Amino acid sequence: MLTSQDVIHSFFVPAFRIHKDVLPNRYTEVWFHATKPGSYHLFCSQYCGTDHAKMVGKIIVQEPDEYQAWLNHGGENSMSTQGRKLFQKLQCVSCHSADAEARAPVLEGLFSRRVTLRDGNNVIADEAYLRESILNPDAKVVAGFQPIMPSYVGQVDEEEILQLIVFLKGLGRGQTPARVEQADPPLELPERTVP
């Protein structure tokens, strides 16, 4: 899953023969099947501004048993682990709990499901829907719930949004984190008229 916060970039992994444009405020996808363990160089292949030369990274490919061992130890800094931490830090669980006190939709198993909105329309809970719900939560309010979620514009960057999305994509039944501290959920707002 690729996106940019500012300008067009080009994600390039020479060893995998992958070259994909990365667009601002839009998701694009790239997929590959690594066949040999190792560390592979990646970089932005399109001049994108002052720090273009710093846009480098690596892809680590492990044998299945090494990868499983890494996962069993919490996936050290994986996107999902970071997303879970952010979910708790932002107190999302104050409303999106999986218990009887949930003030917002339960997020377990949400990804790729059809969601009915207050206006009667339906959407699929894909990456774009999740991103929009984080940044503009009043745009598509789920049926049966009030538009009380605050916007996280300016509070989370694109990397953090992706971390949250990766966490939510894998959130299965019974996996919502427990509340680590009691925080008051947002105050209920008066009923809004949906045009």
C-alpha positions in Angstrom: 0.0 0.0 0.0 1.6 3.2 -1.1 0.7 6.9 -0.7 2.5 10.2 -0.5 2.0 13.2 1.7 3.3 15.8 -0.7 4.4 15.0 -4.3 4.6 12.2 -6.8 7.3 9.6 -5.9 8.4 6.4 -7.7 8.8 3.3 -5.5 11.6 1.3 -7.1 13.0 -2.1 -6.0 15.5 -3.1 -8.8 16.0 -6.7 -7.5 12.3 -7.4 -7.8 11.8 -5.3 -11.0 9.1 -3.2 -9.3 8.5 0.3 -10.3 5.3 2.0 -9.1 4.2 5.7 -8.8 3.2 6.9 -5.4 0.6 9.6 -5.5 -0.4 12.3 -2.9 -3.5 11.5 -0.9 -4.3 8.4 -2.9 -3.6 4.8 -2.4 -1.8 2.6 -4.9 -0.7 -1.0 -4.4 2.2 -3.1 -5.4 2.7 -6.8 -4.9 5.7 -9.1 -5.3 6.7 -12.6 -4.4 10.2 -12.7 -3.0 12.0 -16.0 -3.7 15.3 -15.5 -2.1 16.1 -14.4 1.5 18.2 -11.3 1.9 18.2 -7.5 2.1 17.0 -5.6 -0.9 17.6 -1.9 -1.7 14.6 0.3 -2.5 14.5 4.0 -3.4 12.5 6.8 -5.1 13.5 6.8 -8.7 11.8 10.1 -9.6 13.3 13.4 -8.6 10.8 14.7 -6.0 12.5 17.6 -4.3 15.3 18.6 -1.9 15.5 15.3 0.1 15.1 13.0 -2.9 18.5 11.4 -2.2 17.4 10.4 1.3 14.4 8.4 0.1 15.9 5.0 0.5 15.1 1.9 2.4 15.3 -1.9 2.4 13.1 -4.9 2.2 14.1 -7.8 4.4 13.1 -11.2 3.1 13.3 -14.1 5.6 12.9 -17.9 5.5 9.4 -18.8 6.8 10.7 -20.1 10.2 12.7 -16.9 10.8 9.7 -14.8 9.8 7.4 -16.8 12.2 9.9 -16.3 15.0 9.9 -12.6 14.3 6.1 -12.6 14.4 6.0 -14.6 17.6 8.1 -11.9 19.3 5.5 -9.2 18.5 6.7 -8.4 15.0 9.2 -5.8 16.4 8.0 -2.5 15.1 5.8 -4.0 12.4 3.2 -1.6 10.9 0.4 -3.6 12.7 2.2 -3.4 16.1 2.7 0.4 15.6 -0.9 0.7 14.6 -2.1 -1.1 17.7 0.1 1.2 19.9 -1.3 4.3 18.1 -4.9 3.0 18.4 -4.3 2.8 22.2 -2.4 6.1 22.4 -5.2 8.0 20.6 -7.8 6.3 22.9 -9.7 4.9 19.9 -10.7 2.1 22.2 -12.7 4.5 24.4 -15.5 4.4 21.8 -14.5 1.5 19.5 -14.5 -1.1 22.2 -15.9 -4.5 21.6 -18.0 -4.5 24.7 -21.5 -3.5 25.6 -20.4 0.0 26.2 -19.2 0.6 22.6 -20.2 4.1 21.5 -18.9 3.6 18.0 -18.9 0.7 15.6 -16.9 -2.4 16.6 -13.9 -2.6 14.3 -13.2 -6.4 14.6 -13.5 -8.0 11.2 -14.5 -4.7 9.6 -12.1 -4.7 6.7 -13.6 -5.7 3.4 -17.1 -5.8 4.9 -20.1 -3.9 3.6 -21.1 -1.1 5.9 -24.6 0.5 6.0 -24.5 4.3 6.5 -26.9 6.6 8.3 -28.2 7.9 4.9 -29.0 4.3 3.8 -26.1 4.0 1.4 -23.6 1.1 1.6 -19.8 1.2 1.3 -17.1 -1.4 1.5 -14.7 -0.9 4.4 -11.5 -0.7 2.3 -8.3 1.3 2.8 -9.8 4.5 1.3 -12.9 4.3 3.5 -10.8 3.7 6.7 -8.6 6.7 5.8 -11.6 8.9 5.1 -13.1 7.8 8.4 -10.0 8.8 10.3 -9.6 12.2 8.6 -13.2 13.1 7.9 -15.4 11.0 10.2 -18.6 12.9 9.5 -18.4 12.0 5.7 -19.8 8.5 6.1 -21.4 7.8 9.5 -22.4 4.2 10.2 -26.1 3.6 10.7 -27.1 3.5 14.3 -24.3 5.8 15.5 -24.0 9.6 16.1 -21.2 11.6 14.3 -19.2 12.1 17.5 -15.8 11.0 16.3 -13.2 13.8 16.1 -11.1 14.4 13.0 -7.5 13.4 13.2 -6.4 15.8 10.5 -3.1 17.3 11.7 -2.8 14.8 14.5 -1.6 11.8 12.5 0.5 11.7 9.4 0.2 9.4 6.4 2.6 6.8 7.9 0.5 6.7 11.1 -2.7 6.4 9.1 -1.2 3.4 7.2 -0.2 1.9 10.5 -3.8 2.2 11.8 -5.2 0.7 8.6 -2.8 -2.3 8.7 -3.8 -2.9 12.4 -7.5 -2.6 11.5 -7.2 -4.9 8.5 -5.9 -7.7 10.8 -8.2 -7.0 13.7 -10.2 -10.2 14.3 -12.9 -11.3 16.7 -11.8 -10.8 20.3 -8.6 -8.8 19.4 -9.7 -5.3 20.3 -7.1 -4.1 22.8 -8.4 -3.7 26.4 -8.7 -0.1 27.7 -5.4 0.7 29.3 -6.8 3.6 31.2 -10.3 5.0 31.5 -10.7 8.1 29.4 -13.9 9.9 28.8 -15.2 9.4 25.2 -16.0 12.6 23.3 -19.2 14.4 24.4 -22.2 13.5 22.4 -23.1 16.1 19.8 -26.6 17.1 19.0 -28.4 15.2 16.2 -27.3 16.5 12.8 -29.5 16.6 9.8 -28.1 14.6 7.0 -28.7 16.3 3.6 
